[in-house]
């Protein structure tokens, strides 16, 4: 018999599909035809629980086909129904690394950021409406980007392995990395969202947040709350379980860009820019 194929989705989910599954979407996945469709097209499959799972064609990272072989333990006359699809959750929702930059690089980053204060702009969000975010953002700085991207590329192989992310079969060249600096001061926050849900952002695979600050620590709060990915009413959403990541100086956290997350409010008594909760954050298109 032919072992089931494994479909890897962004966010760390996998689907196992039997080769004789007659669902048109399942057959399109097995043949590879779905990979050539419009990435924005939404498709549905039924998992073993009977729930319909909805996802974008562009959310498919890879389809791993099983090799045909004979399994002597399964009788040809067996009437036991095969599990058509099984939904598996990612084993690890994020990867955190400490002492990410050298002390020299950290000091340079603080100096560059404080010197660029006049270039920070009020933050905005892609899609949606209302007051979902409050912070200041430095969208471009060549030296900061150069420093961070070089270090991120060093860490990336181990990060993708630990997150269980498989690169798309047709991907070539080095992964694209976006980089910006964000300052959260007194009362600033970022409401629940994901980084790849808006139109035009579906290429984002891995999100990262690098934390840095002046010393001693001049603020409270600002934790990153990461939510378990859940499927509710057939669509991705935030699950009941969550994790709090403390903004530790010179640490970085990586997580799948489809993960729902938020930044809790910051308290900064001085309200001075230099005392902000600083991050270099962005997205890796893997």
N, C-alpha and C positions, 0 to 999 in steps of 0.2 A: 504494500500500500504506500501511498505518497504522504509523507508527514505534512502537517499543516504549514502554510506559509506564515511568516511573522511580518506584520505591518508596523513600522515604527512611526509614531506621530510626534509632532512637536509637543513639548511639555512632559515628555517621558513616558507617555502611554504606549502600549503595544496591543495589537489585535492579532489573534491567531485565527486563520481562515482555512477551513478544509478545502481541498482542491475540488470537491464535488458540490460546493455551495453554489446553488443556482441563482442567488441574488445577483442582479445585473451589476451592482456596485462592487460586490465581491469579485465577480469575474473581471471587471475592469481593472481592479487592483492586481489580480493575479496575472493578467496579460500585460500589465504596464500601461494600458491605454489611459487610465485615470491620471497618470503622471504627466501626460501631455495636454491635459485640459486646462481651462482658465483657472489659475490658482484661487480665484475668488468664488468659484462654483461651490455651492454647499451640497453635500451628499449625505445619505443616511444609511446605516446598517443596523441590524438587530443583533444584540448580544445575547448570551446564553440566558440572562435573567428575563429576557423578553423585552427589555427596554430598547428603544430606538436611540442610537447615538448619532448625533449630527456633527459634522466637521467639514472644514474647507478642503478642497482638493490640494491646495498649497500647503496644508498642514502635514501631508505625508512626507516623511523624511526618506524612508527606504522601504522596500518590500524584499524580504529575505525568503527565497524559495527553498522548500525542503527537497532533499534528494530522494528520488523514488527508490524504495527498497521493500523487501518482503518482511512482514512481521509475523513470525510463526505463532505468536501468542494470540493473534486475532483470527478467529474462524471466518471463512468466506461466507458462512451461513448466519453469522452473528446478526441479530436483530437489534442490538443495542445502538441507540442513536448516538452519533458523534456530536461533540460540542461544536456547533458551527462557528461561534465566535466567543472569545473570552477576553474580557477587558482586564488589564493588569495595571496597577498603579506603580508609579516610579518609586524606587526603593529609598532615594535620598532627595529631599526637596531643594537642598541648596548645598553649596560648598563654601566654607569660610577659611580664609588664610590670614595668619597673623604676621606682623613685621614684614609687610609686603615690599616696601621700598627700603633702601639703605638709609641710614641717618642723614647722609649728605643729600640724597635725593629728596627726602622728606623736608629738610630745612629749605631747600631750593623751592620746592612746591609751595610751602607756606609763604615764602618771600614773593614769589611770582604772583600768587593769588592776591595778597594784600596790595601789591603795587598796581594790580588791575582793577581795583575797586570801582573806578569811574566807568568801566566798560561793562559792568554787570547790568542786566536788564530784568524787568519783572518777568516771571515765568508765565508760560501759557500751556495749554493742553491741546492735543490733537483730537478733535471730535468732542462731542458733549457740550454741555453748557452749565452755567452756574459757577459758584466759587468752590472749585474742587482742589485748588492748589494755591499756595502762597509761599514764594521764595524769590531769590534773585539768581540769575543764570548768566554765566560767561560762556557763550556758545562756541567761541573759537579762541584758541591760543596755541600757536605752533609749537612752542617749546614744551608746554605741558602735554600736548598730544603726543609729541615725539617720545618723551620720557615714559608716559603711561602705556602707550601701544607696544613699545618694545618689551616692557615688563609683562604685559598681558599676554603677548604672544609666547613668552617663555612658559607661562603657567597654563596656557590653554590645553595642551595635550592631556595633562593630568585632570584638568577640570572636566573636559568633555567625557573622559572615561568614567569619572566618578558620578557625573550626572546621567550617564547612560544615553548620551546623545550621539546619534549616528549621522554623519554628514551625507547629504544627498548624493546619489551616485553620479549625477551630472555636474556636480560642483567642481570648479577648477580654480587654481590660484590660491593665494592666501586669503583667509577670511577677512571680510571688511569689518572695521572697528570704528564706531562713532564715539566721540569723546567730548564731554562738556563739564564745566565746574558749576556746582550749585551751592548756594549759601542759604541756610535756614536760620533765621534769627527769631526774636521773641514772638511767639504766637504763630509762627509759620508751620505748615503741614502739607501733606499731600494725601487726598482721599483715596479710597480703594479704587484700583484700576489694574490693568495689565499693560504691557509695553508693546504688544503686537496685535491689538484688537482693532485699531482704527484702519480705515482704508489707506493703502499705501505703505503700511508698516509691517505687513505680514512676513517680510523677509527677516525680521529680527528673530534670532534663535536663542541667544543667551544674553541676559541682562547682568550688569555688574555695578557694584557700588563700592568705591574706595573711600574710606573715612580718614579725615585728617583735621587737625585743629591746632590752636596755640596752647601753651601750657602756662599755668595749671588749667584744668578743664573749666571753661567759663559758662557752660550751659547745662541744662538738664533736659531729659526727654529725648525726642527725636529717634526713638527706636524704629526699626523697620519691622513691620508685621507681615509675615509671609503666610498665605493661606494654603491649606491642602487643596489641590485641584479636584473638583468634583463635577459630575455631570448631573445637572438638574433640569428636568423637562427636556432632555435631549441636547442640552448645550453646556459648554464649559462655564464654570462659575466657581465661587469660593466655597470650600467645604467647611465643616464645623471645626476641624482641628487647625491650629495655627502655631507659628513659632515667632518669638521675638528675638531680633538680632540687635544687640547693643552697638551703638556707633563708637567702637573702640578705635582710638587713634592708631593710624598706620595698619589698619586691617581692611580686607576686601571680602565681599560676599558675591557669589555667582549663583544665578538661578535661571530656569527656563523663562523666556520672555512672556509666555502665556500664563504664568503664575499670577494670580491676583495678589496684590500687596498694597500697603499704605505706609506712609511716614507719619508717626504720631506727633502731636504738637510739641514744639520746642519752647522751653522757658529760658530766656537769656536776660537776666536782670539789668545788665549794663546797656543792652540794646545797641552796642557798638558792633560795627561790621567785623572787626578783627576777632570778636568773640563768638562768631557764628559757628554753627555745625556745618563744616565744609565737606563736600564730597566731590570726587571725580567720578562721574557715572556715565553710562552709555550702554551700547548694545553691540553684540557681535553677530554678524550674519554668517552663520556657519552652514 
